[in-house]
Amino acid sequence: MHTTLPPNAFPATMGNGSNPSLERWLLEGVRTIADWPKPGVMFKDITPLFHDADRFRRMVDALARRHAGSQAQSVAGIDARGFMLGAALAYAMGLGFVPIRKVGKLPGETLREDYALEYGQASVEIHADACAPGTRVVLVDDLIATGGTMLAGARLLQRLGAEVIEAVAIIDLSDLGGSERLARAGFRTYSLLVVTSD
């Protein structure tokens, strides 16, 4: 089930492109690695944002403020870089954290979702008892590219009966169309930075 939130559900000062000074400062901490993980891919590496304590704190604080009025009940993060931001966000908001992992990493009963990414095929899993039906969840990953990973995570949560309030990321690679794909599937998205993949 997807819910359309009222316009005032999130702070008006936080949104894609609404805080240019924060965006410029965060963007300085992103480096582009050419031809990784395969030739032709210009990989956006966000790990320097986590090395810098101030940037890490500002990212988490910005997302925590954004969702302060959303009545979120849990945060889910996608393996592996979504764990870094998602777990920190859950802690900042006083919420529990749900890991969405690569296949074979979770013990016990799981649900699996297969998907295509911009450079191959993959699958993710979630524990079958990760959250109760109706739980309001913020879904977190490092970036939105073609949207396959985030969509797979959102569908897993949906299969558990959870409500995905929003799919959030540090970077939206806007030219790859992932946010539009998620929107067509009924999921709201938000990214701290909107850039192109080149």
C-alpha positions in Angstrom: 0.0 0.0 0.0 1.3 3.4 -0.9 0.2 6.6 0.7 0.3 10.1 -0.8 1.5 12.3 2.0 0.2 15.9 2.4 2.4 18.7 1.1 3.4 19.7 4.6 4.4 16.2 5.7 8.1 17.1 5.3 9.9 20.4 6.0 9.6 22.8 3.0 13.3 23.7 3.3 14.5 20.2 2.6 14.0 18.7 -0.9 15.9 17.9 -4.1 17.7 21.1 -5.1 16.3 23.2 -2.2 19.5 23.6 -0.1 22.2 24.6 -2.6 24.9 25.4 -0.1 24.6 22.0 1.6 24.4 20.3 -1.8 27.6 22.0 -3.0 29.5 21.1 0.2 28.4 17.4 0.1 29.2 17.2 -3.7 32.8 18.2 -2.9 33.0 14.9 -0.9 31.9 12.7 -3.8 34.6 11.3 -6.1 34.0 9.7 -9.5 35.9 6.5 -10.3 36.1 5.7 -14.0 35.5 2.2 -15.4 34.4 0.7 -12.1 33.0 -1.9 -11.6 33.3 -2.4 -15.4 34.5 -0.3 -18.4 32.3 2.6 -19.2 30.8 3.0 -15.8 31.6 6.3 -14.0 31.1 5.2 -10.4 30.0 7.9 -7.9 32.0 7.0 -4.7 30.3 8.4 -1.6 32.7 6.8 0.9 34.6 10.1 1.5 31.4 11.6 2.8 31.5 9.0 5.6 35.2 9.7 6.3 34.4 13.3 7.1 32.6 13.5 10.5 30.9 16.8 9.7 29.5 15.7 6.3 28.3 12.4 7.7 26.5 14.2 10.6 25.0 16.8 8.2 23.6 14.1 5.9 22.1 12.1 8.8 20.7 15.3 10.4 19.1 16.5 7.1 17.3 13.2 6.6 16.3 13.0 10.3 14.8 16.5 10.1 13.0 15.6 6.9 11.3 12.7 8.4 10.7 14.2 11.9 7.0 14.7 11.0 6.5 11.6 8.8 5.6 9.2 11.7 8.2 6.7 10.5 8.4 3.6 12.6 11.4 1.9 11.1 14.3 2.5 8.7 15.4 -0.1 6.1 18.8 0.0 4.5 20.0 -1.9 1.4 23.2 -3.9 1.4 25.8 -2.5 1.7 26.3 1.2 1.5 22.6 1.8 2.4 23.5 0.2 5.8 25.9 3.0 6.6 23.4 5.8 6.2 20.3 3.8 7.1 21.6 2.6 10.4 22.8 6.0 11.4 19.5 7.5 10.4 17.6 4.9 12.5 19.7 5.7 15.5 19.2 9.5 15.1 15.5 9.0 14.9 15.2 6.5 17.7 14.0 3.7 15.4 14.8 0.1 14.7 16.8 -0.9 11.5 15.9 -3.5 8.9 18.7 -4.9 6.7 17.9 -5.8 3.1 20.8 -8.0 2.2 22.4 -9.8 -0.8 21.2 -13.4 -1.2 22.5 -15.9 1.3 23.5 -13.4 4.0 20.4 -13.6 6.3 19.7 -16.7 8.5 16.2 -18.0 8.9 13.1 -17.5 6.6 13.5 -14.8 4.0 11.8 -13.3 1.0 13.8 -12.7 -2.2 13.4 -10.2 -5.0 15.4 -10.4 -8.3 16.2 -7.3 -10.3 18.4 -5.8 -13.0 21.0 -3.1 -12.3 22.7 -0.8 -14.7 25.6 -3.3 -15.1 24.2 -6.8 -14.4 21.6 -8.9 -12.5 21.2 -9.2 -8.7 18.9 -10.3 -5.9 18.2 -9.1 -2.4 16.5 -10.7 0.6 14.7 -9.6 3.8 13.7 -11.6 6.9 10.1 -12.7 6.6 9.5 -11.2 10.1 11.5 -8.0 9.6 8.4 -5.7 10.2 4.8 -6.1 10.9 2.1 -5.2 8.3 1.3 -1.5 8.3 4.8 -0.5 9.6 5.8 2.9 8.2 9.3 2.5 6.8 11.9 4.9 5.3 14.0 3.0 2.8 17.6 4.0 2.4 20.4 3.4 -0.2 23.5 5.3 -1.2 22.2 6.2 -4.7 19.4 5.9 -7.2 20.6 4.9 -10.7 18.2 2.9 -12.8 16.1 2.3 -9.7 16.3 -1.5 -9.7 17.9 -1.9 -6.3 15.6 0.5 -4.6 12.6 -0.9 -6.3 13.5 -4.4 -5.2 13.9 -3.3 -1.6 10.6 -1.4 -1.7 8.8 -4.4 -3.2 10.2 -6.7 -0.4 8.8 -4.3 2.2 5.5 -4.1 0.4 5.3 -7.9 0.4 5.6 -7.8 4.2 2.7 -5.4 4.3 4.9 -2.4 5.3 4.2 1.1 4.0 7.2 2.7 2.3 7.0 6.3 3.3 9.9 7.4 1.1 12.9 5.9 -0.7 15.9 8.1 0.2 19.4 8.3 -1.1 22.5 10.5 -1.0 22.7 10.7 -4.8 20.1 10.6 -7.6 21.7 9.9 -11.0 18.9 11.8 -12.7 19.8 10.9 -16.4 19.4 7.1 -15.6 15.7 7.6 -14.8 15.5 5.6 -11.5 13.4 8.1 -9.6 10.9 8.3 -12.4 10.7 4.5 -12.5 10.1 4.4 -8.7 7.5 7.1 -9.0 5.7 5.1 -11.7 5.6 2.2 -9.3 4.0 4.4 -6.7 7.0 5.1 -4.5 8.1 8.6 -3.4 11.8 9.4 -3.6 14.2 12.0 -2.2 17.9 12.5 -2.7 20.3 14.9 -1.0 22.2 15.4 -4.4 20.9 15.2 -7.9 23.7 14.7 -10.5 24.2 13.0 -13.8 26.1 9.7 -14.3 28.9 11.2 -16.4 
